[in-house]
Amino acid sequence: MPHSAIAVFTSKTFETLLAHGGSGPWVGAEQRVQQQEFLVCVRKERPGAESHGGAFLVGKISAVRKHGFDRRGQQRWFFAISEFAIPSGSGRWEWRNPVRYTTLEELGIELRKLKFKPAPPATQTIPTPDAISSVKPLTIAEAKAGLAAKFGVSPDAIDIHIKG
């Protein structure tokens, strides 16, 4: 029986993925992402590099969590892993999208040859896109005060014009 997997094309390192406890945020359809057993991370480097396009981590998915939205309003997901293995001799990434619903078998990964180890506890979190934004709504007085401090002038020297 095939083993469902979500393959992701990532430039993150093996160490970073383990520090995060998995991989994300990735756009996907909720029903599909919830059905996946394995996360397969495929190396994204400069095209032509020897390791570009090769699978370098297989994780057993322990949880799929919502992780904000992309700029088009699509739900993003984080795939937490409980165990991981390093595949050997698997195929190459040959499709355009950064996320692919597939199977281990389709990727040329033999489950019986993988030696899984427990994933270490996550030591870092990935901020949601909402948390990344440092821009907050301001009043005109707050904007003038901030700009005055930045440029070393009096707030009275700042003129703000809003067109709209």
C-alpha positions in Angstrom: 0.0 0.0 0.0 1.4 3.4 -0.9 2.5 5.8 1.9 1.1 9.3 1.4 3.6 12.1 1.5 3.8 15.8 1.0 7.1 16.8 -0.7 8.3 20.4 -0.2 11.1 22.1 -2.1 13.0 24.0 0.5 16.3 26.0 0.9 16.2 25.5 4.7 18.9 23.3 6.2 18.5 20.0 7.9 19.5 21.6 11.2 17.0 24.4 10.8 14.1 22.0 10.0 14.9 20.0 13.1 15.2 23.2 15.2 11.7 24.2 14.0 10.3 20.7 14.6 9.2 20.4 11.0 8.6 22.5 7.9 6.3 25.4 7.0 4.6 27.5 6.2 3.2 25.9 3.1 0.0 26.6 1.1 -2.3 23.6 0.8 -5.8 22.3 0.8 -6.9 21.4 4.3 -8.4 18.1 3.4 -5.3 17.0 1.5 -2.7 18.2 4.0 -4.5 16.5 6.9 -4.2 13.1 5.0 -0.4 13.0 4.6 1.7 10.5 6.6 5.1 11.8 5.7 6.9 15.0 5.0 9.7 14.8 2.4 12.0 17.8 2.2 13.8 18.3 -1.1 16.9 20.5 -1.4 16.5 23.8 -3.2 19.9 25.2 -4.2 21.1 26.9 -7.3 20.1 24.8 -10.3 22.9 22.6 -11.5 24.3 22.1 -8.0 24.8 18.4 -7.3 22.5 18.2 -4.3 19.7 20.4 -5.9 16.5 18.5 -6.2 17.4 15.5 -3.9 15.3 14.5 -0.9 17.4 15.0 2.3 14.9 14.5 5.1 11.8 12.3 5.6 9.7 13.0 8.6 6.7 11.2 10.1 4.1 13.9 10.4 2.8 14.2 14.0 0.6 17.3 13.5 -0.5 19.7 10.8 -1.1 23.2 12.2 -2.5 26.3 10.6 0.2 28.9 10.1 -1.3 32.2 8.8 -2.2 33.1 5.2 -0.3 34.0 2.1 -0.7 37.3 0.4 -3.6 35.9 -1.7 -5.5 34.8 1.4 -4.7 31.1 1.1 -4.2 29.1 4.3 -0.6 28.1 5.1 0.3 25.0 7.1 3.1 23.8 9.3 4.0 20.1 9.3 5.4 19.0 12.7 7.4 15.7 12.7 7.9 13.2 15.5 10.6 11.2 13.8 13.0 11.7 10.9 15.2 9.7 8.6 17.8 10.6 6.0 16.9 9.0 2.6 19.6 7.7 0.3 19.4 7.4 -3.5 16.0 8.9 -4.0 14.9 10.6 -7.2 15.2 14.2 -8.2 12.7 17.0 -8.0 11.2 17.4 -11.5 8.1 19.5 -11.0 7.4 23.2 -10.9 5.4 23.7 -7.7 7.1 24.0 -4.3 4.6 21.5 -2.7 3.5 18.2 -4.1 1.1 15.6 -2.8 2.7 12.2 -3.7 3.8 8.9 -2.1 7.2 7.7 -0.8 7.1 5.1 -3.6 6.5 7.7 -6.3 9.6 9.5 -5.0 11.7 6.4 -5.1 11.9 6.2 -1.3 11.7 2.8 0.3 10.1 3.0 3.7 11.7 -0.3 4.9 15.2 1.2 4.2 14.6 4.3 6.3 16.1 4.3 9.8 13.9 6.7 11.8 15.2 8.5 14.9 13.1 10.6 17.3 13.0 14.2 16.4 14.5 16.5 19.0 12.1 19.0 20.7 11.7 22.2 18.6 14.0 25.0 19.9 12.8 27.7 17.5 9.4 28.8 16.2 8.5 30.2 12.8 6.6 33.5 13.3 3.3 33.7 11.4 3.1 36.3 8.6 0.9 38.4 10.9 3.7 38.4 13.6 6.4 39.2 11.1 4.8 42.6 10.1 6.1 45.3 12.4 3.9 48.0 10.8 1.1 49.0 13.1 -1.6 51.6 12.7 -0.5 55.1 13.8 -2.1 58.4 14.5 -0.8 61.5 12.7 0.8 62.7 16.0 2.5 59.3 16.5 3.8 59.3 12.9 5.2 62.8 13.3 6.8 62.0 16.6 8.5 58.8 15.1 9.7 60.6 12.0 11.0 63.6 14.1 13.0 61.2 16.3 14.4 59.4 13.2 15.5 62.6 11.5 16.4 64.7 14.5 13.9 67.5 13.9 10.9 68.9 15.7 7.5 67.2 15.1 6.4 70.6 14.0 8.8 70.3 11.0 7.0 67.2 9.7 4.2 67.6 7.3 2.1 64.5 6.4 -0.1 64.5 3.3 -2.6 61.6 2.8 -3.9 61.1 -0.7 -6.7 58.7 -1.2 
